Amino acid sequence: MTKDGTEGEPKVPDQTLLSVNGLTKAYPGVVANNNVSFSIKPGEVHALLGENGAGKSTLVKMIYGLVRPDSGDMALNGAPYTPSEPRAARASGVAMVFQHFSLFDALSVAENIALGMENPPKQNVLSAQIREVSETYGLPLDPERLVGELSAGERQRVEIIRCLLQNPKILIMDEPTSVLTPQEVEILFETLRKLSAEGTAILYISHKLDEIRALCDSATILRLGEVVDICNPHEKTARELAEMMVGQTLHTPSRKPHKQEGVVLQVSDLSMRSATAFGTSLKDISFSVHAGEVLGIGGVAGNGQDELLAAISGETSPDAGTVTVHGTPVQHLGPNQRRKLAILTAPEERLGHAAAPDMSLIENALMTGAIRENLTNRGFLKWGAAKTFAEKIIANFDVRTPSPNNAARALSGGNLQKFVVGREILQRPDVLVVNQPTWGVDAAAAADIRQALLDLAAQGSAVIAISQDLDELMEISDNFSALNEGRLTAPRSVQGLTVDEIGLMMGGAHGMEAAHV
Amino acid sequence: MDLSAINPAALLASLMVAATPILLAAIGEMVVEKSGVLNLGVEGMMITGAVTGFAVAVETQSPFFGFVAAAAASAVLSLVFGFLTLKLLSNQVATGLALTLFGLGLSALIGQAYAEQRPPSTARLDLGFLSDLPFFGRVLFSHDPIVYLSLALLVAVWAFLKFARLGLVLRAVGENHDAAHALGYKVVRIRMIAIAFGGACAGLGGAHLSLVRVAQWTDGMTAGAGWIALAIVVFASWKAQRVLLGAYLFGGISVLQLNLQVAGIPVPVEYLSMSPYIITILVLVLISRSSTAAPASLGKPFFATS
């Protein structure tokens, strides 16, 4: 079936499917939504646009029955709509695809889908239905496979099909493209356009402006829990939308001209078996980074990013291959010995990996800084020096915290990220690896972190930025390379690299070509 | 040494009786852990069941009431654990250990009055001609009802987890409680029911020990049976058939080593006494080498973020 083959019923433009009137929800210390109103028509693709913490998630949780509003009301097809739980929302025809997939790794695709349905048919009937729906919408899926073995794109298909099997009137998509390759995004958009043509309304949450401009008929922009504007995204530029979303003028990181010199980090034929059941093994990874270079490593989450960082930091030792820094082999060394040689890392998981959540910022500064900043003396801690170091990070990187004695957990995501990245940068690394440097960080803080990475490279360090945000990588990288199922593509200069080429480096559409007619 | 004194039929028959308390406790704990809760209080719930079952059976002169009371008492005790860990979010490991210590102490207190008494005997199930079969009649078809109940329960739990929708929901809750909550399943309620079921099973197992297998009350009489049930669940990779294998292996070797001690084989008693633990764990570790599929949310605290 082609996307033009069936157009479904014509849209009814003057009829309102869901209207939201004056919804307010407050949590202790913060008003997540304040008097939010908007409406959506059948077949309309409506965007909810806003930064992290703008209240998008709370709003859709209220529509999906996970959170109850403090005040305000909703109406579905003209009748009052007050879902007390997700079950009630689903029964009324509201379905949701979650940002962090709500799937069960150890269960099969069919079992996962059955869990999201009210009265699932027998497994074999359900499997047949799954095959049928997945063919119709160009989302091929084997119902018997374990979800833990699927790629991120395939996992999202599980969620979408789970929703489609219930013939929803409204489909809520929470940040659906953050884990997809550009090709997979294109296929998803075709599916969504097809659903829209059949009369299904789509509430599309994102902070990616180009996507919204390409896909959505209208957009509600949220800032700090309030509706800033409701507009037609086709009539706005990406920059106008961004400034409405952020509420201030954005500055783009600037790069000073600098030259790249000799190779600092050289990785050759590195292979490493994954230690966990659903992890990714690294296969024959080779690349080098020069002094002053920023190497951007893209790829869909779960394709070996964490493992690559661990192999360079020394947390795990590779099964084969070499890692050399300034010509010295280091692959057999542990993390502290590598830190001594100025190889530093900032992992993705802020709480639990990069920082110990319940320990103070001083203690967290000590933990990676002890060696290079000389914060210990014969096994005893130098608290004074550690405090000075923590304060230096806080001052240099504009970390908003009442004091360095506060627990890492108490900081907002953006502030903690600035602290974690700043802590490594201030230790003057020769090699710095950062995974997801600006994940979940607001736009202003993200710009600061990117600028700091560029400045570090300008001073002659070799920087590796691993990220799923392609725009970010295009902005800061000199060379780009992608991880796909544990293999790394040969790095290419960012100059002149097209989105299609990047998508192919990331693995194309992960087995979707056949169905993508 | 006189090995001819060992009667194979009697040995196999007592194997089933010896294994039943552990099997019951392990079935219950398997369901609890499948729902994502680690209850280390099995030993405490078993001995609470043992003393409650004993006391009620003596007072009413009815083993039936004894078993019912044992299941109920241990279920109530387990709900205390459930309330503390699921509602008040206390640490599951510490609370489970406390439950074991509490159960041991409470049972000693209740049991003081019953130390010298004998319980009413539990009637064997009369299976007609089956019980009269040579050899098999004695080994398989001449036991008390609880032995058969434990086997029926095992099959029922296996089928429930594999085929029933509620079983799927229970596994889903144990696998990823946040996702299950997002889909609208009542994580805490489902876990609470699983915990109560686990408690009732442990209580039945304890009562089988005090009313049938040993048929008297002594302090601390479970002697680690709850712990071995816990170990069996883990080493059996949360699979019903392997739980059965582990429990019967343990029961079998326990009975065999007692017989060997009586027969006077020239091996130190200490080695014989430790053999059931070592062999059971060893066998289960060997067969479960490749699969370590613990429920992903096992032992993690759950709080609904909404």
HADDOCK unambig.tbl for C-alpha pairs under 7 A between the chains (distance, minus, plus):
assign (segid A and resid 66 and name CA) (segid B and resid 306 and name CA) 6.57 0.50 0.50
assign (segid A and resid 67 and name CA) (segid B and resid 306 and name CA) 5.51 0.50 0.50
assign (segid A and resid 85 and name CA) (segid B and resid 184 and name CA) 6.29 0.50 0.50
assign (segid A and resid 86 and name CA) (segid B and resid 183 and name CA) 6.34 0.50 0.50
assign (segid A and resid 86 and name CA) (segid B and resid 184 and name CA) 5.16 0.50 0.50
assign (segid A and resid 87 and name CA) (segid B and resid 184 and name CA) 5.98 0.50 0.50
assign (segid A and resid 102 and name CA) (segid B and resid 179 and name CA) 4.27 0.50 0.50
assign (segid A and resid 103 and name CA) (segid B and resid 179 and name CA) 6.18 0.50 0.50
assign (segid A and resid 104 and name CA) (segid B and resid 172 and name CA) 6.53 0.50 0.50
assign (segid A and resid 104 and name CA) (segid B and resid 175 and name CA) 6.18 0.50 0.50
assign (segid A and resid 104 and name CA) (segid B and resid 176 and name CA) 6.06 0.50 0.50
assign (segid A and resid 115 and name CA) (segid B and resid 169 and name CA) 6.79 0.50 0.50
assign (segid A and resid 116 and name CA) (segid B and resid 183 and name CA) 6.24 0.50 0.50
